[in-house]
Amino acid sequence: MALPLPSGLVPTEVAFLCEMEMITIVPRQRLEPIPLLSGKTPVLRPPHRAELPLWLALLLKKQRRANIVPPPWLLPASLAEIIHLETNVDPEAFSPPPPTPMRSDGRGRARRYGDNEELMLAPPFLPSCTQNAPSGYLPYHWLEMAETLLAHAADDVPNAPEVRALLRDLQEVRAAKMRASTRHLDGGGGGVLNLRGVGAMELAESRGFVLSVVDGVRKLGASIEASRREEEEARGGADGEGESDDEMEF
């Protein structure tokens, strides 16, 4: 008998998807293109930088063939700025996602990525929401990418101990906001959660808690509605008996 699958992606699946994100490396030796399902990788020529999938960059790092360039949002100054925004500037909302990237055409004009196209891209698939997110913004896979880089390429991350401490503080602040946001489900916010700026791993880790709260609120509302109907029925029955007694006396 097959076990029922959980709703949504579990954290291990989110971490696997994060390994498909592109990361910048500095090769330490020449390497010819490798044919992958998504296409051939670029030719690696030291010291020219190149972009590779995260899983391949980690493999080359393990083999001491390349160094990984940490994304700008993973630097201590950027994380400190985001924590200041989360705690002091707007203590209730999450930090905004990276801005929509601009793309220039052959005439030197810039327009937003995805404009005037049949396919409208959402934040997880925008270029600026990968590891190329600017400083002061968190990409969609920020948590799992940061943990992966600190676990396998800590020597390439400047001030790795400070980055670990800042990430721990940021994760605690955002987790507290996620737990506090469930109060809007009980009628105050119309039963809607604002998840703008929430990352993939945060959604996967909080899905069980949020769904349990939603289920509890639904059951509580159903019991209150049943009690109200019973009171209305009892009140209606009492009024009907009073009217019948008055008719008999007449």
C-alpha positions, 0 to 999 in steps of 0.5 A: 500500500502506497503512503499518501504524498505530502502536499507541496514540496518537502525541504529535501526536494527544495534543496535539490531544486536549488542545485539547479541554480546557476553560480559563478566560479573561477576555474583553476584549470582549463576544462572543455565543455561538458554536454548536459541535458540543458546544453553544453557548459562554457569552456573554463579558462583560468582566470575567466569567470563562468556560470555553472549549475550549483551541483557542478560547481560544488563537484569542481570545488570538491576536486579543487578545480574551481573556486566559487564566487559568493553572491553579493547578497551573502556578504555580511554588509548585505545580510546586516542591511536586510536584518535591519530592514526586517527588525527596525524598518518594517517589523511585520512584513518580509523584506521585498524580493529582488526588483524586476531585472531590466534588459537592453535591446540592440538600440540601447533601450532598456525594458523590464524582463518579460514585457511584450512577451507571451510568457510572463515570468514569476519571481522564482524564474526571473534572472535577478531572483537567482544567485545574481540578486543584488545586495540587500535583497534575498533571492527565492532560494536564499536559505538553501543556497547559503547553507550549501555554500557554507557547508561545502565552500566556506573558505570561498565566503568572506567572514564565514563565521559572521555570515553564519551568525547573521543567517541564523539571526535572519532565519529566526526573525523571519520564522517568528514573522511567519508564525505571527502572520497566522493571526490574520487567518482568524477573520482579522485579515480576511483569511489571507496570508501575505507571503511576498518575499518568502523563500522556497525553503521557508515555505516548505518548512512552514507549510505543515504549521500553516496548514494545521492552523488553517485546519484548526481555524476551519474546524473552529469556525464550523463548530461556531456555525453549528452552535449558532444554527442550533441556537436559532433552531431552539429559539425558533421552536420556543417561539412556535410553542408560544404561538400555539399556546396563545391560539389554544387560549383564544 
